[in-house]
Amino acid sequence: MEKELIFITVIGKDQKGIVAKISNLLYKKNINIEDIVQKIIQEHFVMAMMVDIKDAKCSLEKLSRELTELGKKLNLIIQVHHENIFKMMHRI
């Protein structure tokens, strides 16, 4: 089974529940977290996730909109990038 991977980046002021709220939204959409890294740099939260949307219960566009809305509620910048963008950028 081939995966359909996207990158989600999150940046903003650190607060409780960021990872929980984002991962809960992904869980409800049947999206699997393949890899995650997060760090607190001074008072700023920085996270990158690679997730598999192959079995997602919504389109990539809808997911991106919902994550953007969640980011606004939490005062975070959440961006979504399809893995193909990175593959095309590094193609010879």
N, C-alpha and C positions, 0 to 999 in steps of 0.2 A: 504494500500500500504506500503510495506516494503522499507525502505531506504537503500542505500548502502553508508555508511559514510567513509570518509577518513580524515586524519589530514594533514594539510599543515603547516609547520613551516618556518619562514623567519627570518633570522638574518643578520645584517650588519650595516654599517654606515648609519645614518639617512639622508634622502634626500626627497625632495618633490615628491609626486606622487606614492609612493610605493603601498599604498592600492589601489589607482585608477587603476594602471596598472595591478595588479594581479587580482582584482575583474573584470576588463574589460575582461581579458583573460577568466576567468571563465564564465562570462556572454555569451561570444561568443560561448562557448562550451555547453551552456544550463545546467550549473552546479549551484545549489542553495547553497548559504552560509547559513548554519544552525546556526553557532555561530562564533564569532570572538572576540579576545582580542589582544590588542597591547599596547606596552609600549615603552617609550624612557628611556633607562638607560644610563645616561651620554650622550654620543653622539651616542649610539648604538640603533638601531631599532630592536625590538623583537615582532614577531606576531605569533599567533597560530590561525588557522581556522579549523572548522569542516565543511565539505561540503558534499552534497549529489550528488553522481555521477550516480544515477540510470538512469536518462534520458540524460546522457551526449552524446554529438555528437562525442565522440572519446573514445578510450580505455584508461585505467588507465596508461598503459605504455607510450602512446603518450602524455597524459597530463603531466606525470612526466617529460618526455623529454623536452616539451615546457616550463614548469615552470623552469627547470634547465637552459635552454637557456636564458630565461628572467632574471633569477638570475645572470647569467654571464654578461649580458649586463648592469645590474644595480649594479654589484659588490656586490651581496647578495648571501647568502647560502639559497636555497629553497629546502626543503625536503618534500617528500610525503610518508605517511604511511597509509596503510589500517587499518580500525578499527579492523579487525579480528586479527591482530598481537597483539593488546593490550588485546583483549578478551582471546586469547590463553595464553598469558603471565600470566594472572590472574586467569586462570582456576584451580579449585581444583581437 
